Amino acid sequence: MIAVVAILAIAGGYFYYSKVSSTFTASNGSQIQTAAVRRGDLVVSASGSGTLIANSDATFGFDINGQVTAVNVKVGDQVQAGQVLAQLDSTLLQMKYDEAEQAWQELYSASSIAAIQKEIATAQDTEASAKDWLEYLISPGVVEAEDNLATAQQQLAEAQAAAKANPSDAANQAVKKAQQRVEYLSDKLTGAWNYYQTVYRVENFGTYENIGSRRHPNQILVTTIDPVTGKKVPEVNTSAAELAAARNNYAQPKETISEGQAYLDILNSGVIPEDAVGTKITTLYEARLAVQDAKSALDKTQLIAPIGGTVTSLDLSVGEQAGTSSVITISQLSQPYTLDAYLDEVDWDMAQVGNQVNVTFDLLPEQTYTGTVTLVYPELSSSFEASLVHIVVQLDKSINQDLPIGTGATVDVVGGEAQGTLLIPIGAVHDKGAGKYSVIVLQNGQQVEREIEIGLQNDTYAEVKSGLEAGETVVTK
């Protein structure tokens, strides 16, 4: 490639000098080489080599070990994302999945629903009996007031959660009303307990003793001194342990009913709320997780295409034991084509994202296609004998030819282009430093130095942006 570029440069230089270069005899008799300033086109580019690559590819294998029972593709086949490419023996995992699915379905069966309904009905009967006994111990008014307050507190919590999730004036009003109801029912409960303390428990659990004769007995309420207040109070025969047991006996069936009803709602709807709790719901969670795990394990016996494309490599045969190493590669060869390309390191300044590229494929030597630099790697590549600039080129348009991956190509990266501009040989330019340049102009037979501004330049020509006119003659080195 370098030899070709050198030959072209030599040929171009010869053509230029043969057409516009001439010899001038100075006053001292010496021969001076000159050239005419002319208009022309100048393209600054760097040539390199490239190969056609896939726009994207995927190399992968199975997630588990097993015996291969089917291979559904071969090299060169076109596949779609999600397509089953190969299969491992799934007999045991299929059985486990079927068992988990059956266990899951049984939880939703008519017999399971009937059992839950019966459990709820039994708990409701137990709750009614427990409530009667608790009402006897602490009065119907206290039990009712406690139940009403518990319901109001739950409603307040729900209103606060709704207002936090979706703030609004209406939501704030709902919270305010719920708070007012809780306060009201708290006062009602306080009144119910006062009545219990002063009236109900004395009438139902007070201690009495007989005074008088057998023929004329008289019962009076026994009193005692309160050790805290020092006041005389009625002696009441109640047991804290008995009351605690009664409360527990009332709470347990209520919890059974609540959990059972929530579980029944899930079975009927098929949806498990995120905040659902309880032993039965935990069983449901575990059964669903078992199905998901079994399905995931079963799915791993299939080799699924993660992307669509062409199968470009395959190392898999029916009957062999497959591991988890990569066994297949899928490449996307969609057009416009993409190339991996390399330039000499001296052409680093040409490697700019967005620069135009002219591409000629080895398999299509008569055609040149335009492309664009889409990526420049920030480090020089040392994969070859020399350090090279690594770039990626994307063709601007699709071509009417399918090419295989690895097709070689020549790439010309255009670093700059000027059309109809003033040109002089690069040998006529004198670098003055600090970005300033000059030339020696033949003017009335005399050599006169003149400062110029140059633009694009390559090994042969320089673009003159100011300081010269077409047709003037400059001295070349």
RAHU-V870063 format. One record per residue. RES is the residue in one letter. PHI is phi in radians with two decimals (none if undefined). PSI is psi as a letter, one per 30 degrees, with the letter a starting at -180 (none if undefined). NEAR is the number of other C-alpha atoms within 8 Angstrom. Layout:
<<RES,PHI,PSI,NEAR> <RES,PHI,PSI,NEAR>>
//
This chain:
<<M,none,e,6> <I,-1.13,e,5> <A,-1.09,e,6> <V,-1.08,e,7> <V,-1.05,e,9> <A,-1.12,e,8> <I,-1.07,e,8> <L,-1.10,e,8> <A,-1.12,e,10> <I,-1.10,e,8> <A,-1.10,e,8> <G,-1.11,e,9> <G,-1.13,e,9> <Y,-1.08,e,8> <F,-1.08,e,8> <Y,-1.08,e,9> <Y,-1.17,e,10> <S,-1.22,f,7> <K,-1.74,e,6> <V,-2.09,f,8> <S,-1.59,k,11> <S,-2.64,l,8> <T,-2.01,k,8> <F,-2.12,k,8> <T,-1.70,j,9> <A,-1.29,l,8> <S,-1.11,f,5> <N,-1.54,g,5> <G,1.59,f,6> <S,-1.38,l,7> <Q,-1.59,k,8> <I,-2.08,k,10> <Q,-1.43,k,11> <T,-2.27,l,12> <A,-2.59,l,14> <A,-1.56,k,12> <V,-1.29,k,14> <R,-2.37,l,9> <R,-1.70,k,9> <G,-3.04,a,9> <D,-1.82,k,9> <L,-2.27,k,13> <V,-2.10,k,9> <V,-1.77,j,11> <S,-2.52,l,10> <A,-2.27,k,11> <S,-1.70,k,11> <G,-2.70,a,12> <S,-2.11,l,11> <G,-2.61,l,12> <T,-2.36,k,12> <L,-1.26,k,14> <I,-2.19,l,11> <A,-1.28,k,12> <N,-1.08,e,10> <S,-2.80,l,7> <D,-2.60,l,10> <A,-2.47,k,9> <T,-2.03,k,9> <F,-2.76,l,9> <G,-2.65,a,11> <F,-1.24,l,14> <D,-1.55,f,8> <I,-2.36,l,8> <N,-1.54,l,9> <G,2.98,l,10> <Q,-1.57,k,11> <V,-1.30,k,15> <T,-1.89,f,10> <A,-2.76,k,9> <V,-2.18,j,11> <N,-1.69,f,7> <V,-2.38,l,8> <K,-2.43,l,7> <V,-1.05,k,9> <G,1.75,f,7> <D,-1.23,k,8> <Q,-1.56,k,8> <V,-2.23,l,10> <Q,-1.88,l,9> <A,-1.04,k,9> <G,1.61,f,8> <Q,-1.27,k,8> <V,-1.40,j,10> <L,-1.66,e,11> <A,-2.75,l,13> <Q,-2.42,k,12> <L,-1.69,l,11> <D,-1.05,k,9> <S,-2.03,g,8> <T,-0.98,e,6> <L,-1.15,e,6> <L,-1.18,e,10> <Q,-1.15,e,9> <M,-1.09,e,8> <K,-1.11,e,9> <Y,-1.16,e,12> <D,-1.05,e,8> <E,-1.13,e,8> <A,-1.13,e,12> <E,-1.13,e,9> <Q,-1.14,e,8> <A,-1.08,e,9> <W,-1.14,e,12> <Q,-1.15,e,8> <E,-1.11,e,8> <L,-1.14,f,10> <Y,-1.73,g,9> <S,-1.24,l,8> <A,-1.08,e,6> <S,-1.16,e,6> <S,-1.16,e,10> <I,-1.12,e,12> <A,-1.11,e,8> <A,-1.12,e,8> <I,-1.16,e,10> <Q,-1.07,e,10> <K,-1.16,e,8> <E,-1.11,e,9> <I,-1.13,e,12> <A,-1.09,e,8> <T,-1.11,e,8> <A,-1.12,e,12> <Q,-1.15,e,11> <D,-1.12,e,8> <T,-1.13,e,10> <E,-1.10,e,13> <A,-1.07,e,8> <S,-1.16,e,8> <A,-1.14,e,11> <K,-1.16,e,10> <D,-1.01,e,8> <W,-1.21,e,9> <L,-1.15,e,14> <E,-1.07,e,12> <Y,-1.15,e,8> <L,-1.32,e,7> <I,-2.11,g,11> <S,1.60,k,11> <P,-1.05,e,8> <G,-1.11,e,8> <V,-1.18,e,13> <V,-1.05,e,12> <E,-1.12,e,8> <A,-1.12,e,12> <E,-1.14,e,9> <D,-1.12,e,8> <N,-1.11,e,9> <L,-1.15,e,12> <A,-1.08,e,8> <T,-1.13,e,8> <A,-1.14,e,12> <Q,-1.14,e,10> <Q,-1.15,e,8> <Q,-1.13,e,9> <L,-1.14,e,12> <A,-1.08,e,8> <E,-1.17,e,8> <A,-1.15,e,12> <Q,-1.15,e,9> <A,-1.14,e,8> <A,-1.15,e,10> <A,-1.18,e,12> <K,-1.24,e,7> <A,-1.29,e,6> <N,-2.37,i,7> <P,-1.08,k,9> <S,-2.93,l,7> <D,-1.10,e,6> <A,-1.11,e,6> <A,-1.15,e,12> <N,-1.14,e,10> <Q,-1.13,e,8> <A,-1.11,e,9> <V,-1.13,e,12> <K,-1.08,e,8> <K,-1.11,e,8> <A,-1.13,e,13> <Q,-1.13,e,9> <Q,-1.10,e,8> <R,-1.16,e,9> <V,-1.07,e,12> <E,-1.08,e,8> <Y,-1.07,e,8> <L,-1.26,f,12> <S,-1.14,e,9> <D,-1.13,e,8> <K,-1.08,e,9> <L,-1.16,e,12> <T,-1.06,e,8> <G,-1.13,e,8> <A,-1.12,e,11> <W,-1.18,e,9> <N,-1.07,e,8> <Y,-1.09,e,9> <Y,-1.07,e,12> <Q,-1.16,e,9> <T,-1.58,f,8> <V,-2.14,d,8> <Y,-1.08,e,11> <R,-1.25,f,12> <V,-1.20,e,11> <E,-1.19,e,7> <N,-1.76,f,6> <F,-2.26,g,9> <G,-1.23,l,13> <T,-1.71,k,10> <Y,-2.06,l,8> <E,-2.30,l,8> <N,-1.49,k,8> <I,-2.23,k,8> <G,2.02,a,7> <S,-1.50,l,6> <R,-1.12,e,5> <R,-1.35,f,4> <H,-2.27,i,6> <P,-1.26,l,9> <N,-2.51,k,7> <Q,-1.67,k,8> <I,-2.26,l,8> <L,-1.30,k,10> <V,-1.36,k,10> <T,-2.06,l,8> <T,-2.54,l,8> <I,-1.65,k,8> <D,-1.21,k,9> <P,-1.16,f,6> <V,-1.54,e,4> <T,-1.59,f,5> <G,1.35,g,7> <K,-1.66,l,7> <K,-1.40,k,8> <V,-2.30,l,8> <P,-1.14,k,11> <E,-1.54,j,10> <V,-2.01,k,9> <N,-1.71,i,7> <T,-2.20,l,6> <S,-2.15,k,6> <A,-1.08,e,6> <A,-1.15,e,6> <E,-1.15,e,8> <L,-1.16,e,10> <A,-1.10,e,8> <A,-1.13,e,8> <A,-1.15,e,11> <R,-1.11,e,9> <N,-1.13,e,8> <N,-1.15,f,10> <Y,-1.45,e,13> <A,-1.27,e,9> <Q,-1.08,e,8> <P,-1.14,e,12> <K,-1.08,e,11> <E,-1.15,e,8> <T,-1.09,e,10> <I,-1.14,e,11> <S,-1.09,e,8> <E,-1.14,e,11> <G,-1.12,e,13> <Q,-1.18,e,9> <A,-1.10,e,9> <Y,-1.16,e,10> <L,-1.15,e,11> <D,-1.08,e,8> <I,-1.16,e,10> <L,-1.10,e,11> <N,-1.32,e,6> <S,-1.63,f,6> <G,1.38,g,6> <V,-2.06,k,6> <I,-1.74,j,6> <P,-1.08,l,5> <E,-1.13,e,4> <D,-1.66,g,4> <A,-1.22,k,8> <V,-2.36,l,7> <G,2.27,l,7> <T,-1.07,e,6> <K,-1.15,e,9> <I,-1.20,e,10> <T,-1.08,e,9> <T,-1.05,e,8> <L,-1.16,e,10> <Y,-1.00,e,8> <E,-1.12,e,8> <A,-1.16,e,11> <R,-1.16,e,9> <L,-1.11,e,8> <A,-1.10,e,9> <V,-1.15,e,12> <Q,-1.10,e,8> <D,-1.14,e,8> <A,-1.14,e,12> <K,-1.18,e,9> <S,-1.09,e,8> <A,-1.13,e,9> <L,-1.16,e,12> <D,-1.09,f,7> <K,-1.22,f,10> <T,-1.40,f,14> <Q,-1.88,k,12> <L,-1.64,j,11> <I,-1.84,k,10> <A,-1.25,j,13> <P,-1.34,f,7> <I,-2.43,l,10> <G,-1.51,l,12> <G,2.80,a,11> <T,-1.92,k,13> <V,-1.27,j,16> <T,-1.86,f,10> <S,-2.69,k,9> <L,-2.68,k,10> <D,-2.22,i,6> <L,-2.74,k,9> <S,-2.42,k,8> <V,-1.10,k,9> <G,1.71,f,7> <E,-1.43,l,8> <Q,-1.54,j,8> <A,-1.73,k,10> <G,-1.80,a,10> <T,-1.80,g,9> <S,-1.34,l,7> <S,-1.22,k,8> <V,-2.22,f,11> <I,-2.61,k,13> <T,-2.24,k,12> <I,-1.99,k,15> <S,-2.06,k,14> <Q,-1.65,j,11> <L,-1.76,g,12> <S,-1.13,k,7> <Q,-1.58,l,8> <P,-1.11,k,10> <Y,-1.21,l,13> <T,-2.10,k,13> <L,-2.22,k,11> <D,-1.54,k,12> <A,-2.38,l,13> <Y,-2.35,k,11> <L,-2.10,l,14> <D,-1.13,k,10> <E,-1.09,f,9> <V,-1.22,f,5> <D,-1.70,g,10> <W,-0.97,e,9> <D,-1.18,f,7> <M,-1.37,f,11> <A,-1.43,i,13> <Q,-2.15,k,9> <V,-1.01,k,9> <G,1.78,f,7> <N,-1.16,k,12> <Q,-1.26,k,11> <V,-2.32,k,13> <N,-1.82,k,12> <V,-2.07,k,12> <T,-2.20,j,13> <F,-1.40,k,12> <D,-1.07,e,9> <L,-1.43,f,6> <L,-2.32,i,7> <P,-1.18,f,8> <E,-1.51,f,5> <Q,-2.07,k,7> <T,-2.10,k,9> <Y,-2.08,k,8> <T,-1.59,k,11> <G,-2.60,a,13> <T,-2.44,k,13> <V,-1.25,k,16> <T,-1.87,f,10> <L,-2.68,k,8> <V,-2.17,j,12> <Y,-1.22,k,8> <P,-1.30,f,4> <E,-2.11,k,6> <L,-1.19,k,10> <S,-1.49,k,9> <S,-1.90,g,8> <S,-1.29,f,6> <F,-1.96,a,7> <E,-1.13,e,5> <A,-2.01,l,6> <S,-1.32,k,11> <L,-2.23,l,12> <V,-1.48,k,16> <H,-1.76,k,13> <I,-2.29,l,14> <V,-2.08,k,12> <V,-2.10,k,14> <Q,-1.99,k,12> <L,-1.09,k,12> <D,-1.28,e,8> <K,-2.40,l,8> <S,-1.25,l,8> <I,-2.02,l,7> <N,-1.54,h,4> <Q,-2.65,k,4> <D,-1.52,k,5> <L,-2.07,k,5> <P,-1.39,l,6> <I,-1.02,k,9> <G,1.65,f,7> <T,-1.01,k,11> <G,-1.38,l,11> <A,-2.70,l,12> <T,-1.79,k,12> <V,-2.11,k,13> <D,-2.04,j,11> <V,-1.55,k,13> <V,-1.51,j,14> <G,-1.55,f,14> <G,-3.04,l,8> <E,-2.62,k,10> <A,-2.33,k,10> <Q,-2.00,k,7> <G,1.11,h,7> <T,-1.77,l,12> <L,-1.31,k,13> <L,-2.22,k,13> <I,-2.39,l,14> <P,-1.08,k,11> <I,-1.08,f,11> <G,-1.23,f,8> <A,-1.53,f,12> <V,-1.56,k,11> <H,-1.93,k,8> <D,-1.44,j,8> <K,-1.63,f,8> <G,1.51,l,6> <A,1.00,h,4> <G,1.36,g,6> <K,-1.92,k,10> <Y,-2.37,l,13> <S,-2.55,l,13> <V,-2.38,l,13> <I,-1.76,j,11> <V,-1.83,k,13> <L,-1.45,j,12> <Q,-2.32,j,8> <N,0.99,h,4> <G,1.38,g,5> <Q,-1.92,k,7> <Q,-1.60,j,8> <V,-2.12,k,8> <E,-1.39,k,8> <R,-2.40,k,9> <E,-1.36,k,9> <I,-2.31,l,13> <E,-1.97,k,11> <I,-1.97,l,11> <G,-2.05,c,8> <L,-1.17,k,11> <Q,-2.66,k,12> <N,-2.25,a,8> <D,-1.23,f,6> <T,-2.03,e,11> <Y,-2.19,l,11> <A,-2.33,k,14> <E,-1.49,k,14> <V,-1.74,j,14> <K,-1.61,f,10> <S,-2.84,l,7> <G,1.86,f,9> <L,-2.41,l,8> <E,-2.13,l,7> <A,-1.03,k,9> <G,1.71,f,7> <E,-1.19,l,10> <T,-1.97,k,11> <V,-2.10,l,14> <V,-1.51,k,13> <T,-1.74,l,11> <K,-1.22,none,5>>
//
